[in-house]
Amino acid sequence: DRHTSVGDPRWFDQHLVDWMKNTMNWKFITPPDELVYTDTHGAKLGPNTGIVLEPMKIMVPVGNPKNTKWLESIGVEVLEVECSSLVRPRNSGSIHCTCGSLLRDSEPCD
């Protein structure tokens, strides 16, 4: 779904959330507390995921079976890849380092 985010809408600016919901019929899927963490700035994030390849399909590093199981339970196709040389603690990068820009389909008119 092109108008869905995994994240608690309380984590975002309320004006943005209202606009997204009212203008684009945006949906938010709130992750369970056990998959959420608080970063060093106090922002709540999670679950740790990866790169969106297309609507409802993501690529993630191996090693987070709880995240993968939950994402699959909400209908997301999860492609796990071995990329330990790119992710913490071995490296300071993330799975986002595997790509620059992605060519995506344009937003549908309807």
N, C-alpha and C positions, 0 to 999 in steps of 0.2 A: 504494500500500500504506500503510495507516494506521500500521503498526508498522515503519517503516524510516526510518533517518536516514542522510544523507550526511555522513560524518565518521569519522575513525579512533577506535575506541573507547578507545584509549590516551589520548585528549585529555580524557576525562571521568573522574569519580570512579569507581573500580573497583566500589565497592559499588552505585552507581547502575546501572552497566552490567550487573552480574550480576543485579540485581533485574529490570531491563528484559528481559533475555534469558530469565530463568527464569519470570517472571510473565506476560509478554506475548508471549513468543517473538519479541522484537525483533531486527531485523537491522540491521547497520551496513554501509554501503558505503563503503570507504576510498577517498578520491580519490587520484589520482596526485600524486606529489611536486611536479610542475611546476605544479600548480594550487593549491598550498598556500602560504600566507605566514605569517610570524610577526608578530604585532602588537607595539606598543610595550611591552606588559607580558610579552612572551615566550610568549603563547598562540599555538598553531598554529590557523589558520583556513583555510577554503577548501573548495571554490572559492567565490569571490564569486558570490552568486546573487541572489535577489530574494524574492518573496513566493509562498508556496505557495497556489495557488488551490483545489486539490483534490488528492487523492492522485495522485502522479506527474504533476502539471501545475504549472508555475511561470511567473511573469511576471518577466522580467529586463530591465535596461536594455541597449540595443544597445551593442556595442563589446567584447564578450568572446567572440570566436568559438571559442577553444579550450575555454572553459567550456561553451558551448552545445553544441559537438560532443560533448564527453565526456558531458554530461548526457543528450543524446539517445541516445548509445550504450548507456546503461544503462536506457533505456526511459522517460525523463522527457520529457513533452511540454513544449517551451519556447516561450513566447510572448514575443518581443522587442518592446519598446516604446521609442520615442524620448522620453527624459525628461531631456535634458542639463541642464535648468535645476534639476533636483532632486539631481543627484549630483555627487560630487567630480570635478574640482577647482573647478567653477563654484560649487557650493553645498556646505554641510556636511551636507546631508541625505542621504537614500538613497531607493531605490525604495519603502521602507516608508512614506515620507511621502505616498504616493499614496492611502493608505487609513487609516481608523481601525480600526473593528472589522469583521470579516467574519462573515456568517451562515453557519455550517457545519452540515452534517448531524450528527446525534448519532452517537456511537460505536455500531457494531452490537453486539448482544448476543452473537453467536457468535464 
